[in-house]
Structure formats: structure tokens, C-alpha cells
Amino acid sequence: MSLSNPVFIPGPTNLPESVRRAIDMPTIDHRSPAFAAFMPRLFDGLKRVFGTRDAKIFIFPGTGTGGWESTVANTLSRGDRVLACRHGVFSDKWIRLCQSFGLIVDIIDCDWRGPADVARIEEVLRADTGQQIKAVLATHNETATGVRSDLAGIRDAIDAAGSNALFFVDGVSSIASMDFQMDQWGIDAAVTGSQKGLMLPAGLAIVALSEKALEASKTAGLPRYFFDCNQMGQMTDAGGFPYTPPMQLLAGLDHSLDLLMTEGMDQVFSRHFKMAEGVRQAVAAWNLELCCQDLQFASDTVTTILVPDEFNGDELVSHAYSRYGMSFGVGLGKLAGKAFRIGHLGALSEAQALSGLAVIEMAMKDLGYPIVCGAGVAATQEWYRTAFNTHSESSTEITKSSVENVA
Ligand SMILES: *Cc1c(COP(=O)(O)O)cnc(C)c1O
């Protein structure tokens, strides 16, 4: 492996140099006024990233999985029913987490090449005349399949069915990269981790809860201690933390939020779209198929590419790693061996993305895939030349703020 190559796994993502420097700091006392003064800034920035004014933000030591656990443990009781679509390994893991907490999960098995099935969600909720279903779970961006689900559509389905269920969203691989509007989409709990769109090392679970979810936490019966939102909320409101905070990661978060705010969230979303679209252009030029069957649901943070029948995606990924020192994602779950994934979220330039496409082309050629070296790269070059041209001013801005931080 070469440490100077970017990674193309969909998290943990590449660390901007200025974020690494922000994390490299001396110990500060978390009971000092300096710590109390520092936290509110993080909540303000995170609210903008989550697209919310009204929700309350909680930052736990942990990862995305801890964020789910916190959401479930704080809002539900043993024996409660929840509704979830299963269309990839991440949606499946959330279902298992709920089951291990003694919740009853109504599972809608969906095609792994598509999004959560909004029509089925509405149907199941309509049939639930006794309002037994307490929460609807959605994985915004299935990182296994590269398929995005329609959260606004799911909100409409919940409303159309007259359901009072809470709406929980796993936004681990979409928040801070793809359009996310917690308030507008009526989301009651949104979860992310630090190591994806926020461009940090793993180590933080970030959860946003609506007023309705906070209200539910008052009567929720599941046990919680480490992930208790009420305790966490009270302590952070008072400028403290209920246990030892991972100070260096929080300092990194402060800086990565600064990078995102300087760029502007709309610009962040459009940059991810352009980056992803360039990768899709390469896939088309290779004559390979996306896992995502309907382009309107294609993820802007990870692209899952099916390999032709006679090939094995795992071998391709391990060859790219051993021969060229570059990491790509393997196919997960049902897609093991049948696909590979290119992660393109967080800090990534056009030049870096092109290096990944050039390497995977070489790896495919080495293994006898029916592709022409340079075909994908050429298609992406054409797209990046034009797509990024109109926004050259804002990309200078990012560079400027990173330089300032280094100085
Ligand atoms: C990465 C990821 C997770 C898992 O998060 P961890 O931080 O590894 O616990 C959950 N959901 C989605 C959609 C992800 O992409």
C-alpha cells in the first residue's frame, strides 16, 4: 500500500491535511471554561449540516452504529414494533440491532438494486390501524449498493397513511455530502459518524433528535447509560460532557465544519454530484453495469459496479491493492464477489478521482476484463473539464481556507 494514494473506500474517507493538523493538539481540560466555550460552535455547524433548526444534536464517542443504538435505546421500549426496508447490508444491520434490543421489526424485503419501497411502506402503515408501529427506519444511502432512497417520499407515505410513527434515518454515508433536510423531510432522528462526509477519523457518533423524538425519550423503556441523550443533553447544555470527551476529534470536527461552511452546503452537494457523475461516465465507457438500476436513485457518495459473470470483484479489489497500492471497496453481503465499489465522498479532487479510475482500469486490464485502458478516464476527463469549470471560484475558496489553517 502507498500512503500517498487516496483511498476509494466509502469510509473512512481521505483526511484533508488541515484536518490532520487540527486534530494534532495538546490536551485541554474538559472541565475548563475553554471547553465550555468551544462546544456551542459545533452544534451550530452540525445543525446546518443536518438541515435543521429545531432538532437537538448529540455528539457521542462511538461510530455510526453507536448512533443507531442511541436512537433506538432513547426512543423505544421492548416489544415495540418498527418498520424497515432491507435492501443492502447496512439496512440489514440496523434491523439486527433493533431485534437484539427486543423490538419487533416488520421487514420489507426490497430489490438490492433499488431504493426503499415507498409504496409498500405506505401500504404496511395503512394496514396498521391500531398505530402499533412506533418507528419507520430508512437508510438514506445504502453504502453497499450505491442506491439512495427518497426520504421526502417516505415522509409523505407516513403522513398519507395517517401514521404517528417516528421517522429514523441512517445518514451515515449521505450527511455532509448529499442533500439532507432533516426539518423539511420531517425526520425525527438522523444519524451520522465522523469518518465519512465529515472527513474525520472514526470515533464520533452524531445524532439529531426532533422534539417528537425527545418527547418519546421521556417514556421510552429501553436501557441506556453511555448513550443516554438526556444526560448528554443536560451536560453539554451546561458546557460539560458526561464522561471524558475525545477532545482531539472534537477539534477536528470544529475544523471540518469550518471547511464545509466556507464552501457552503449547496456547493458541497453539487461537488459530490459532479464527482459521482464523472465516475458514472467511466462506468458507462467501460460497458459495465451499475448496481443501481434507476439513475435517479444513484448515490453521489459511492458507486457500486457489477463485474461481468466470469469475474470476481474481490479479486479485482485485492489486485488493485497489492499491485498498485490503492484501496477500493468490495461487494458486501449478497454482492460479495459480484461487485466492487468506488467511494468518492469527502475530500477528493478531480485529479485524485481520475487517479483511482486510471488504477482500477489497469487492474481490470491485468485481470482480462474486456475494457480499453483509458476509455473510462477519457470519459471522466471530458465531464470534469466542463462540470467543474463553472465553479472554479468556489474551489479556490476551499484551497484558501485550507491554506490559512495550515499557516
Ligand atoms: C459506514 C456506515 C455505517 C456504519 O457506521 P460505523 O461508523 O462503521 O459504525 C452505517 N450505515 C451506513 C449507511 C454506512 O455507510
PDBQT file of the ligand as one rigid body, heavy atoms in Angstrom, charges set to zero:
ROOT
HETATM    1  C1  LIG A 501     -20.492   3.256   7.360  1.00  0.00    +0.000 C 
HETATM    2  C2  LIG A 501     -21.941   3.077   7.535  1.00  0.00    +0.000 A 
HETATM    3  C3  LIG A 501     -22.482   2.615   8.735  1.00  0.00    +0.000 A 
HETATM    4  C4  LIG A 501     -21.647   2.067   9.854  1.00  0.00    +0.000 C 
HETATM    5  O1  LIG A 501     -21.073   3.022  10.564  1.00  0.00    +0.000 OA
HETATM    6  P1  LIG A 501     -19.868   2.693  11.575  1.00  0.00    +0.000 P 
HETATM    7  O2  LIG A 501     -19.357   4.062  11.751  1.00  0.00    +0.000 OA
HETATM    8  O3  LIG A 501     -18.927   1.778  10.879  1.00  0.00    +0.000 OA
HETATM    9  O4  LIG A 501     -20.478   2.118  12.768  1.00  0.00    +0.000 OA
HETATM   10  C5  LIG A 501     -23.840   2.578   8.873  1.00  0.00    +0.000 A 
HETATM   11  N1  LIG A 501     -24.653   2.929   7.860  1.00  0.00    +0.000 NA
HETATM   12  C6  LIG A 501     -24.189   3.340   6.686  1.00  0.00    +0.000 A 
HETATM   13  C7  LIG A 501     -25.146   3.712   5.613  1.00  0.00    +0.000 C 
HETATM   14  C8  LIG A 501     -22.814   3.423   6.486  1.00  0.00    +0.000 A 
HETATM   15  O5  LIG A 501     -22.345   3.834   5.305  1.00  0.00    +0.000 OA
ENDROOT
TORSDOF 0
